[in-house]
Amino acid sequence: MTTAPHVPVPPQGPGVQPPFPAPPVEGKGRRLGWGLGIGAGVLVLVCGGGLAALIGLGTSVTGALDEQAHAAVNDYLGALRDERFDQAYGLLCDQSRREQTASEFRARAEAEERITTWQLGRFNTVEMSVPVTATRQSGQVDQLEASLDQNTSTGQFEVCEVGE
């Protein structure tokens, strides 16, 4: 029997097997599986943490906008209730102040029945409005809507109109 010059001759004897061309690979697939599994787990944790952070940020921003809108509407309605018409006029948005003078605003506000108590709903960021459940001096309850705008200089909300 002749063999190629680069392959060693197998040893003589019964049951002897030729040597492996390369050492056996044991557990390579298992190590690869563990590595990919751990990598996927880390990726899920990082992405999940990022998603949780975005949800938390969105919730806090929405809460801050709601609080700021409520403060603007409460200040405006409080000034009207207490008959501080000049202060209420100063709380109006620029567009409303351009459409009416302070004396026109005062005359209109004095002619309307006073709102004595109110409850505010959630701020609608799309329509820039806050629903108002208002109780007037006569006891009549009205569902109103306060339209808001943002002051371009300060970024604060200002009331443009409270109506049905």
N, C-alpha and C positions, 0 to 999 in steps of 0.2 A: 504494500500500500504506500502510495506516495502522497504527500500533502504539499500544499503551497509553502513556499519558503517563509512567509510572514506569520504563519500559524504554527504554534508549537505542537509537537507530536504528543498525543495523549499518553498518559502513563499506561503501562501494561497491567492487566489484571481484570478479573471479573467485576462487573458493576461499576467500573470507574467511568465517570462522565467527563466530557471535555469542560474546560473552564469557561465561565461566562465571558462574552465579549465586553460587557460593561457590568459594574456592580449592580445588584438588585436595588430597586427604589422602593422603599417601604414607607407608607404614610404620607407621600407627597400630596395626593389628592385631599387627604384629611386636613393637612396644614393649609392648603390653598382655600379650602372651604371655610375653615376657621377665620382666616385672614379676611376673606370677602365678607363673611358674616359680621365680624367686628367692625370693619369699615362701613358697612351698611348701617349698623347700629349707631355709630358715631354720626353719620350723615343725618339719620333720622332725628337724633337728639339736637344737632345744631339747627337743622331746618325747623324743627318743632319749637325750639327756643326762640328763633327769629319770628316765627308766626305768633307765638304768645306775646312777644314784645310789641309787635305791630297791633295786635288786638288791644293790648293794654294802652298803647299810645292813642289809638283811635277813641277808646272809651274816655280817657282823661281829657282829650281835646273836645269831645262832644259835651262832656260835663262842664267844662270851662265856658264854652260858648253858651250853653243853656243858662248858666249862672250869670253871665254878663248880660244876656238878653233880659233875664228876669229883673236884674238890677235897674236897667234902663226903663223898663215898663213900670216897675214899682215906683221909681222916682217921679216919673211923669204923672202917673195916676194919683200919687200922694200929693203932688203940687196942685193938681186940679181939685182934689177933695178939700184941701186946706185953703182954696181960693188964692193961691200964690200964682196968679196967671202969668206974670212976667217971668218967673222961674220956669213954669211949664213951657212957655214960648221958647225960652232959651234951650230947653231940652229937645226941641224939635230938630229934625234933620234939615239940612240946607235947602233941599227942594221945597219942603213945606214952608220954611221961612221966606223963600222967594215968592211963593204963591199968595201969601197973606202977610199983612203988616201985624205988628203987635197989638194995635188997637182993634183990628178986625178979628184977630184971634180971641182977644178978651171979650168982645161983644158976643161972638159965637159961643164961647165957653160959658159965659154968664147966662145965656139964654137956654142952654141945655140943662136937663135935670142931672143933679150931682150923682156920681158913683161913690157910694160910701164904703163898700167892701168889694174885694175881687179875689179870684183865685186864678193862677196862671197855669197853663198847660206846658207841654214840652215845646221847645224852640224848634221850628221847622227850618232847617238850614237851606233847603231848596227855595222855598218861598220867602225866606227871611221874615217870618211872622211867628207870633205867639198867640195861641188861643186864650181868651179871657172870659171867665164866667163872672159877670159884674152884677152887683146888687145896687139898685138905685135908691134914692131917699124914700120913694113911695113903696119900696119893697119888691118892685118888679125886678126879675132876674133876666138878664140878656146874655146871649152868647155872642161875644164880640171877637174881633181879631185885631191885634196890634201889629201894624206893618213897621218894619225896622229897616234902617240903612246903616252902613258903617261910615263914620267920619273919616275922610281921606287923610286928615292930618294926624289924628290921634289913634285911629283904629277902633275907637269905642262905638258901641251901638247907640243909635239915636232913634227915637220914635218918629215916624212920619205921619201916622194916622192910627186912630183907634175907632173902628167902625164895624158894621155888620158885614 
